[in-house]
Amino acid sequence: MYGSAVIPYSVSLSKVSNLRELSSRLRYLLVLAFAWLLGGCGQPLPLDKAEYAGEWQSADMYLLIQHDGSDPPR
C-alpha cells in the first residue's frame, strides 16, 4: 500500500561529535556568563559595618572582606 520507500536514517559519528562539542561549549559559555553576572553583585559595605572589613582567618577558613565589596584578585 505505501510501497517500499527506504528512509535513510544514519547519523555519522562526526555529526554526533559536533553536537557534543557544541553543547559543551554552550555549557561553558553559560557558566562563564553566570559567573560574570554574580561577580557584578558586590556592594560596598555600609558605614556602620566598616569595622568588618579586613582579613579573617581560622585554622580551616580564610575570608577577605573589602570595603568596596569587590572580589580579591586571584
Phi and psi in degrees as a GROMACS rama.xvg file:
@    title "Ramachandran Plot"
@    xaxis  label "Phi"
@    yaxis  label "Psi"
@TYPE xy
-94.2272  -8.54413  TYR-2
86.1076  -175.34  GLY-3
-114.881  54.0366  SER-4
-72.8185  133.662  ALA-5
-105.81  123.775  VAL-6
-96.6655  115.908  ILE-7
-68.4674  121.885  PRO-8
-130.741  80.1602  TYR-9
-134.632  126.762  SER-10
-109.243  119.884  VAL-11
-72.1173  155.242  SER-12
-64.9142  -29.1088  LEU-13
-67.4181  -35.3023  SER-14
-67.6214  -40.8209  LYS-15
-64.4912  -41.7278  VAL-16
-62.4091  -40.9957  SER-17
-63.5706  -38.9077  ASN-18
-65.7157  -40.6718  LEU-19
-64.8178  -41.5856  ARG-20
-64.3174  -40.4382  GLU-21
-64.3243  -43.5551  LEU-22
-68.9646  -34.7892  SER-23
-69.8897  -36.7898  SER-24
-65.6923  -40.7407  ARG-25
-63.1879  -43.2134  LEU-26
-60.5696  -43.6473  ARG-27
-60.8336  -44.7363  TYR-28
-65.2527  -38.1451  LEU-29
-65.0195  -40.7965  LEU-30
-64.3539  -43.2961  VAL-31
-62.5221  -42.7186  LEU-32
-64.1327  -41.4807  ALA-33
-65.1517  -42.9968  PHE-34
-64.5025  -38.5495  ALA-35
-64.4352  -41.6072  TRP-36
-65.7089  -41.1747  LEU-37
-68.5703  -32.0128  LEU-38
-65.3213  -24.8513  GLY-39
-86.5775  8.33091  GLY-40
-91.4695  0.0868415  CYS-41
-65.8322  136.54  GLY-42
-124.189  143.736  GLN-43
-61.9052  151.308  PRO-44
-70.2635  140.159  LEU-45
-64.6824  154.775  PRO-46
-60.0518  -34.5863  LEU-47
-74.1682  -8.15296  ASP-48
-111.742  10.9283  LYS-49
-60.2636  -27.9061  ALA-50
-71.1613  -12.5725  GLU-51
-80.2743  -13.7739  TYR-52
-69.5592  143.383  ALA-53
136.377  -168.598  GLY-54
-98.2928  133.037  GLU-55
-123.814  135.618  TRP-56
-144.723  140.436  GLN-57
-132.698  -173.544  SER-58
-63.6776  -31.8799  ALA-59
-122.827  12.6583  ASP-60
-151.526  147.87  MET-61
-132.424  134.729  TYR-62
-138.588  131.637  LEU-63
-121.281  118.982  LEU-64
-111.423  119.926  ILE-65
-100.678  152.403  GLN-66
-60.9118  -35.9852  HIS-67
-88.4463  -1.4096  ASP-68
81.2477  6.07314  GLY-69
-82.6339  161.706  SER-70
-78.6  146.009  ASP-71
-71.7979  152.256  PRO-72
-66.8571  145.871  PRO-73
